[in-house]
Each structure stands twice: as structure tokens, then as C-alpha cells.
């Protein structure tokens, strides 16, 4: 399936499966190499989705005089 079409949750689930396989030590070297590349693509996709979400998040700020505004949130 095209990784770019996956939701964040689906991509993260797929990435977790790959990590579990690699950490188990039960996959052959050949398979490890084969699943490593999709794993890096899934990681990049998840990071991109998170960055897009961060850019959409605003925080609500009060100026102390009853005026309320929204400004971009600073998320680390």
C-alpha cells in the first residue's frame, strides 16, 4: 500500500510491527534489510503528519483585559 495514503495511526501501527520484528531477532538478515526501508519511510510519514498537526494547533491567549485571541502554539 502507498505509505502516503496511510493515516498517522495506521502508519504508526505498521512501524511498530516492523520494530517488533527487528527487535525480536527472529527475522533473517535478508528480511531485516527488506523491512528496514519501509520502516524509514513510515517513520518519515509519521513525522510529517505530526509536524502538520503541530502547525494547525493554536493556543488561546487572554490579554488580561478580557480580550481573547489565538496564536500559534509553540510545541517542542
N, C-alpha and C positions, 0 to 999 in steps of 0.2 A: 504494500500500500504506500501511497505517496505520503511521506512524513509531513509535508507542509499542510496537508489537509487534516491532520490529526488535531484533536483538541489537546489542550495542555494536559488534562488528566489522562487521556489515552496515551499520549507520548511519554508521560512520566511512568505510567504502568509498564509500558514496553521497555523503557530504560531500566527500571528496577528489575525486570526479568533478566535482562542481559547482565546486569551487575551481579545478580544472584548466581547466574550460571558461571560467570568468570570467577567469582569468589569461592564457589564450591570446589573448584579444582577438578571437577569431574568431566570437563569438556576437553577434547583433544586440542592440541595446539592449532591445527588447521581450522577447527570450528571457532576457536577463540579469535583467530585472525579475521575470520569471516564475519563474526558478530561485532567486532570492535568498531568497524567503520560505521555501521548503522547506529551504534551506541553514541558515537561522537556527533552524528547528525541529529539524533534525538535530543542530546544534551543542548546543542546549539538552538534547536527549535524551542525547547522549554525556556531557555534563557531569553530568547527573542519574545516569546509570549509574555514572560514576566516583565520584561522591560516595557512592552506595550501597555501592560496593565498599570505599571507604575506611572507612566506618562498620563494616564487617564484619571488618576486619583487626585482629587483636590481636597484641601483641608478648609474647614470653615473657620473664619477668624472674626473675632469681635474687636472693635476698636476701643472698647471701654465706654463709649458714649451711646451704645445701642445700635450702632451701625454694624451690619454683618456682611462680610464679603467672602469670596472663595479665592484661594490662591494655590498654585501647585504645591503639592506635598513634597517634602524632602525625605525620601525613603532610601535608606542605606541597605 
